[in-house]
């Protein structure tokens, strides 16, 4: 039994002493929040790192999603995926919108574009796909449908930090993309998030919305919210950014190790990512098929008994939760249902050692553990 638990992810924390100068600067300036100097620097640094024109920082990814929907004045019904974290659908519901769940492609885990048109009604105003695990959606097909029916596209890009396709950042697609910088993400600011947009006018509108709708001392131009990122969070982001390439490199090493160790295991399906795009190695999903010696939940429990906390992201489907059950015809979500019942995300972070990854694989492969345990 390993004493140190192995979690699905562990945040990368740079050496504490590297953070002290940032804190001293904040203490000296007494500027704690509301678009302070750290906030401005992080926006500039992220635009450059990600290769995007405009980015508006937020206090978390969920408020970024809520605000993106407000910014485009989305109404009525929005087509989205049931195979995601609940925040995706909750952001719609909190805006008074109806999520319409459409099935996924079982090989990419993303919304299946060929199933979208059948779900469009006169009340549909937008599509909200998710780049699940940082795996890019079929953005061209989705945009084609959006153009044909005059729909907006808002990407839930919570997992997609640093992911690129042949033309550049995946975050440039659609009308807006919202990303998460939560502690469990590849790039984190403890809590945090952002909206990516293409022009300064939209960014100004989003900036107003995240600051109560305030445009000036005497003028409130919209019903806004408090979505601002604090200076401490922004400062931590600036420090993280210095280490991000190394952190992603370490994740890649673990992901490649898993791939080699598990690619021939009977009943374990992997390799869901195409080789073309630049990946961020945010998650390592496997599917436990019927031909594996244990069920998905038995393997999940077996790993737990060794202090290894793999996670069933995303099970149950969002559409199976009590508040969404009445909105959906479950029969139409066959792929999502079957993926959700077989999925397991293995521990993956820059903090995981190859020995720990080896232990995870030995348990999955039913090999002898390094300490002789079976
Ligand atoms: N859209 C999508 C597609 C998302 O996946 C998410 C969030 C959002 C939108 C919303 O973005 P945010 O508003 O969160 O910025 C976690 C995260 O809380 C959540 O951010 C994330 N998706 C989701 C997929 O995973 P839980 O409930 O599984 O987290 P929790 O607390 O069980 O943490 C998982 C493991 O990580 C723990 O077992 C240990 C480790 N951990 C966690 C934290 C918080 C640490 O080592 N340190 C930590 O500080 O939701």
Boltz pocket constraint, residues with backbone or C-beta under 6 A from the ligand:
constraints:
  - pocket:
      binder: B
      contacts: [[A, 7], [A, 8], [A, 9], [A, 10], [A, 11], [A, 60], [A, 61], [A, 62], [A, 63], [A, 84], [A, 85], [A, 87], [A, 88], [A, 130], [A, 156], [A, 158], [A, 159], [A, 179], [A, 180], [A, 181], [A, 182], [A, 183], [A, 184], [A, 192], [A, 193], [A, 309], [A, 313]]
      max_distance: 6.0
